[in-house]
Amino acid sequence: MPDQLLRWVELGSEPGVAPGPLERVRALLNTDDRFHGTDRLADGPAALVSFRDALRRYLTSGDVAGLDALAATHPLVVTFGSGAATLAPAGADDVVSGLLAEVHRAHAEGEWPRLKACANPDCQWVYYDGSRNRSGRWCSMNECGDVMKARAYRQRARQA
């Protein structure tokens, strides 16, 4: 069965592409493109919109309440195959459950802290921080990084 999420997301959209299946989660979070003021998921399924918004709150503020409530309605089961145990949707083709399983996997493998929202408050693009020391702050140094550094410089100059 084709990936139903591909109807709304754009995988591999720079900057900050995530490796492997985590890219599906990152792409979903970026359907709410705050910099350009567009929401590609506006006409999407309510469960997927709720999941995206709860996941974004969890990513940016650590608020788990909404995500916990959604996880309770989208059960996962443990499956065994290829010598490893994984979580999989309990339903036939539950996109939200599949994404929850991917978030769990990313946590278990230490990838989750590398997903970050751009520190530019006008942007908030979710990107994968591939830097060695995980110190990335902006989705792109060439765009948001330059803008934010220029703002900080002007602010310091005004205060001096």
SULNORWO-V362724 format. One record per run of one state. SS is the DSSP state (~ for helix, > for strand, _ for the rest). FROM is the first residue (numbers start at 0). LEN is the number of residues. If there is no record, write none. Layout:
SS_FROM_LEN + SS_FROM_LEN
//
This chain:
__0_3 + ~_3_4 + __7_14 + ~_21_8 + __29_2 + >_31_2 + __33_4 + >_37_2 + __39_6 + ~_45_16 + __61_3 + ~_64_9 + __73_2 + >_75_6 + __81_2 + >_83_6 + __89_5 + ~_94_14 + __108_3 + ~_111_3 + >_114_3 + __117_8 + >_125_3 + __128_12 + ~_140_19 + __159_1
//
